[in-house]
């Protein structure tokens, strides 16, 4: 549901709905690779849980990849689930994509058993990540697969030297985001510090690690209008979120990049691209013969 920039213990996810949906749409080429990989590792999937579904972009992709399955989109944001329902209806998937309002990791009991659980960038917002993974695992039928999308590489959207401000803006933003992420994790209720070895965390949750793969999103310059819209909106949000951390020069550069009327901004310059990588870790719930 979330990306590695969405770090706060008090995030208004509903207010972020439009940006989250646009982010999901921009990432569809990457998400389609992930769903195809999961289909090859899963047989007889009849029910799927999208835990931390946000506006339902992945929920709908999962419904298309597993045409015999019901997909349950679970999120704590009512407006996000409304978006998921509208998206499913537009795509003719309303009968197979349903929503469930709940905070993670609790609130999953009404979902019932599933064959596949997908969770993208939601577990790292929960204090006890092993307990959260164990809660997701309990939703699985024996032999079912849990896929957790966590980690990867930060996004890149412009060259190192963009002609305004100091070169290396993205690397400086990465460092500030890393510090903010550490603080976010420490402030979570029941926070436990863990080595971010996701296969090991999945094993600690009682699952059998079943493979990891990283998927690439490579949208070269010149970027399409939707990509530009997302990058500009994300940078405007970063400028606000990191206002007390970035220096005046970087704040000014971000302001120009997000300005639709600035010739050096994201909307107008020809060298805008989008490049990122997302890692998916999988594990199975042991079956009766394990």
C-alpha positions as CSV (number, residue, x, y, z in Angstrom):
1,X,0.0,0.0,0.0
2,X,2.7,2.3,0.9
3,X,6.1,3.2,-0.4
4,X,9.4,3.9,1.4
5,X,8.6,7.6,1.6
6,X,5.3,7.2,3.6
7,X,6.8,7.4,7.1
8,X,4.9,8.8,10.1
9,X,3.0,7.3,12.9
10,X,0.2,9.8,12.2
11,X,-0.4,9.5,8.5
12,X,-3.7,10.5,7.1
13,X,-3.9,7.7,4.5
14,X,-7.4,8.7,3.3
15,X,-6.1,12.2,2.4
16,X,-3.3,10.5,0.4
17,X,-5.8,8.4,-1.6
18,X,-5.3,10.2,-4.9
19,X,-1.5,10.1,-4.7
20,X,-1.5,6.5,-3.6
21,X,-3.8,5.5,-6.5
22,X,-1.6,7.4,-9.0
23,X,1.5,5.8,-7.5
24,X,-0.1,2.4,-8.0
25,X,-1.1,3.1,-11.6
26,X,2.4,4.3,-12.4
27,X,3.9,1.0,-10.9
28,X,1.5,-1.3,-12.8
29,X,4.3,-2.7,-15.1
30,X,6.3,-3.7,-12.0
31,X,3.2,-5.1,-10.2
32,X,2.2,-7.1,-13.2
33,X,5.7,-8.8,-13.1
34,X,5.1,-9.6,-9.5
35,X,1.6,-11.0,-9.9
36,X,2.8,-13.2,-12.8
37,X,5.7,-14.5,-10.7
38,X,3.3,-15.3,-7.9
39,X,0.9,-17.1,-10.2
40,X,3.7,-19.4,-11.2
41,X,4.3,-20.2,-7.6
42,X,0.7,-20.7,-6.5
43,X,-1.8,-23.4,-7.6
44,X,-5.5,-23.6,-7.1
45,X,-5.9,-20.1,-5.7
46,X,-9.5,-19.4,-4.7
47,X,-9.1,-16.6,-2.2
48,X,-6.5,-13.9,-1.9
49,X,-6.0,-11.3,0.9
50,X,-4.4,-7.9,0.0
51,X,-3.4,-6.7,3.5
52,X,-2.9,-3.0,3.5
53,X,-4.5,-2.6,0.1
54,X,-4.8,1.1,-0.1
55,X,-6.9,2.2,-3.1
56,X,-7.0,-1.3,-4.6
57,X,-4.6,-1.2,-7.6
58,X,-2.9,-4.4,-6.6
59,X,-6.2,-6.0,-5.5
60,X,-7.6,-5.6,-9.0
61,X,-4.4,-6.9,-10.6
62,X,-4.5,-10.0,-8.3
63,X,-8.2,-10.5,-9.4
64,X,-7.1,-10.5,-13.0
65,X,-4.1,-12.7,-12.5
66,X,-6.2,-15.3,-10.5
67,X,-9.5,-15.2,-12.4
68,X,-11.1,-18.0,-10.3
69,X,-10.3,-16.2,-7.0
70,X,-12.1,-13.8,-4.7
71,X,-9.8,-11.0,-3.5
72,X,-10.3,-9.4,-0.1
73,X,-8.8,-5.9,0.2
74,X,-8.1,-5.0,3.8
75,X,-7.2,-1.5,4.9
76,X,-7.8,0.9,7.8
77,X,-8.8,3.8,5.6
78,X,-12.5,3.9,4.6
79,X,-11.9,6.3,1.8
80,X,-9.1,4.1,0.4
81,X,-11.5,1.1,0.4
82,X,-14.1,3.2,-1.3
83,X,-11.6,3.9,-4.0
84,X,-10.8,0.2,-4.3
85,X,-14.5,-0.6,-4.7
86,X,-14.9,2.0,-7.4
87,X,-11.8,0.8,-9.2
88,X,-13.0,-2.8,-9.1
89,X,-16.4,-1.7,-10.5
90,X,-14.8,0.2,-13.3
91,X,-12.8,-2.8,-14.3
92,X,-15.8,-5.2,-14.1
93,X,-14.4,-6.9,-11.0
94,X,-16.9,-5.8,-8.4
95,X,-18.2,-9.4,-7.8
96,X,-14.7,-10.7,-7.0
97,X,-13.1,-7.9,-5.2
98,X,-14.6,-7.1,-1.8
99,X,-13.3,-4.9,1.0
100,X,-12.9,-5.2,4.7
101,X,-12.2,-2.3,7.1
102,X,-9.7,-3.2,9.8
103,X,-6.5,-2.2,11.4
104,X,-3.5,-4.5,10.9
105,X,-2.4,-6.9,12.2
106,X,-5.7,-7.3,14.1
107,X,-9.1,-7.4,12.6
108,X,-8.3,-10.2,10.1
109,X,-10.4,-13.0,11.7
110,X,-13.6,-12.2,9.7
111,X,-11.6,-12.6,6.4
112,X,-11.4,-16.4,6.8
113,X,-8.8,-18.7,5.2
114,X,-7.1,-17.7,2.0
115,X,-4.6,-19.3,-0.4
116,X,-2.4,-16.3,-1.0
117,X,-1.7,-13.2,1.1
118,X,-0.1,-10.1,-0.5
119,X,1.2,-7.2,1.7
120,X,3.1,-4.3,0.2
121,X,5.0,-1.9,2.5
122,X,2.5,-2.3,5.3
123,X,4.4,-4.5,7.8
124,X,7.1,-1.9,8.4
125,X,4.4,0.4,9.8
126,X,3.7,-2.1,12.6
127,X,5.8,-2.1,15.7
128,X,6.3,-5.9,16.1
129,X,6.9,-7.0,12.5
130,X,7.3,-10.7,13.4
131,X,3.9,-10.7,15.2
132,X,2.4,-9.0,12.2
133,X,3.8,-11.6,9.8
134,X,2.5,-14.3,12.1
135,X,-1.0,-12.7,12.0
136,X,-0.9,-12.7,8.2
137,X,0.3,-16.3,8.2
138,X,-2.7,-17.4,10.3
139,X,-5.0,-16.3,7.4
140,X,-3.4,-18.9,5.2
141,X,-4.6,-22.4,4.5
142,X,-1.8,-25.0,5.0
143,X,0.5,-24.7,2.1
144,X,-0.7,-21.2,1.3
145,X,1.8,-18.5,0.3
146,X,2.5,-15.2,1.9
147,X,4.2,-12.5,-0.3
148,X,5.6,-9.5,1.4
149,X,6.8,-6.6,-0.7
150,X,9.5,-4.8,1.4
151,X,12.8,-3.3,0.5
152,X,14.3,-2.7,-2.9
153,X,15.9,0.5,-4.2
154,X,14.9,4.2,-3.9
155,X,13.4,5.8,-6.9
156,X,15.3,7.8,-9.4
157,X,13.7,10.4,-11.6
158,X,16.4,12.8,-12.8
159,X,20.1,12.8,-13.5
160,X,22.6,13.5,-10.7
161,X,23.1,17.1,-11.9
162,X,19.8,18.6,-12.8
163,X,21.0,22.1,-13.6
164,X,19.4,23.8,-10.6
165,X,20.6,23.6,-7.0
166,X,23.5,21.4,-5.9
167,X,24.0,18.1,-7.7
168,X,23.0,15.0,-5.7
169,X,19.6,16.1,-4.5
170,X,18.1,12.6,-4.7
171,X,20.9,11.0,-2.6
172,X,20.5,13.7,0.1
173,X,16.7,13.1,0.2
174,X,17.4,9.3,0.5
175,X,19.6,10.0,3.6
176,X,16.9,12.2,5.2
177,X,14.2,9.6,4.5
178,X,16.4,6.9,6.0
179,X,16.7,8.9,9.2
180,X,13.0,9.6,9.3
181,X,12.2,6.0,8.7
182,X,14.3,5.0,11.7
183,X,12.5,7.5,13.9
184,X,9.1,6.3,12.6
185,X,9.9,2.7,13.5
186,X,11.1,3.7,17.0
187,X,7.9,5.7,17.7
188,X,5.5,2.9,16.7
189,X,3.5,1.3,19.6
190,X,5.2,-1.9,20.7
191,X,8.2,-1.2,18.4
192,X,10.8,-4.0,18.2
193,X,14.1,-3.5,16.6
194,X,14.8,-6.3,14.1
195,X,17.5,-7.0,11.5
196,X,15.6,-6.4,8.2
197,X,16.4,-9.9,6.9
198,X,12.9,-10.6,5.6
199,X,13.3,-14.4,5.0
200,X,14.6,-14.7,8.6
201,X,11.6,-12.7,9.9
202,X,9.2,-14.9,7.9
203,X,10.9,-18.0,9.4
204,X,10.6,-16.5,12.9
205,X,6.9,-16.1,12.2
206,X,6.6,-19.8,11.7
207,X,6.7,-19.9,7.9
208,X,8.9,-21.7,5.4
209,X,10.8,-19.1,3.2
210,X,10.0,-19.9,-0.4
211,X,12.1,-17.5,-2.5
212,X,12.8,-13.8,-3.0
213,X,12.8,-11.8,-6.2
214,X,13.2,-8.1,-7.1
215,X,11.2,-6.4,-9.9
216,X,12.3,-3.4,-11.9
217,X,10.2,-0.4,-12.9
218,X,12.0,1.2,-15.8
219,X,10.1,4.1,-17.4
220,X,12.7,6.0,-19.5
221,X,12.7,9.7,-20.5
222,X,10.8,11.5,-21.7
223,X,8.3,10.5,-19.1
224,X,4.6,10.2,-19.9
225,X,2.2,12.8,-18.4
226,X,0.9,10.5,-15.6
227,X,4.5,9.7,-14.5
228,X,5.3,13.4,-14.4
229,X,2.2,14.1,-12.4
230,X,3.1,11.5,-9.8
231,X,6.8,12.5,-9.5
232,X,5.8,16.2,-9.2
233,X,3.2,15.5,-6.5
234,X,5.6,13.2,-4.6
235,X,8.3,15.8,-4.6
236,X,5.9,18.5,-3.4
237,X,4.9,16.2,-0.6
238,X,8.6,15.5,0.2
239,X,9.3,19.2,0.3
240,X,6.6,19.6,2.9
241,X,7.4,16.5,4.9
242,X,11.1,17.2,5.1
243,X,10.7,21.0,5.6
244,X,12.5,21.0,8.9
245,X,15.4,18.8,7.6
246,X,16.4,20.1,4.2
247,X,18.4,23.2,3.6
248,X,17.2,26.3,1.8
249,X,18.9,25.4,-1.5
250,X,17.3,21.9,-1.7
251,X,13.9,23.3,-0.6
252,X,14.1,25.8,-3.4
253,X,15.1,23.2,-5.9
254,X,12.2,21.0,-4.9
255,X,9.8,23.9,-5.2
256,X,11.0,24.6,-8.7
257,X,10.8,20.9,-9.7
258,X,7.2,20.6,-8.5
259,X,6.1,23.9,-10.1
260,X,4.1,23.1,-13.3
261,X,5.0,26.5,-14.7
262,X,8.7,26.4,-14.2
263,X,10.6,25.4,-17.4
264,X,13.0,23.4,-15.2
265,X,10.2,21.6,-13.4
266,X,9.1,18.0,-13.7
267,X,6.1,18.8,-15.9
268,X,8.3,20.5,-18.6
269,X,11.9,19.2,-18.7
270,X,12.7,16.4,-21.2
271,X,15.0,14.3,-18.9
272,X,12.4,13.0,-16.4
273,X,12.3,9.2,-16.0
274,X,11.2,6.8,-13.3
275,X,13.4,4.0,-12.2
276,X,13.0,1.8,-9.1
277,X,13.2,-1.7,-7.9
278,X,10.9,-3.5,-5.4
279,X,11.7,-6.8,-3.6
280,X,9.1,-9.5,-2.9
281,X,9.8,-12.1,-0.2
282,X,7.6,-15.2,-0.1
283,X,7.1,-18.0,2.5
284,X,4.6,-20.9,2.9
285,X,2.5,-21.9,5.8
286,X,3.6,-25.5,6.6
287,X,1.2,-28.2,5.5
288,X,0.3,-31.3,7.5
289,X,3.2,-33.3,6.1
290,X,5.8,-30.6,6.8
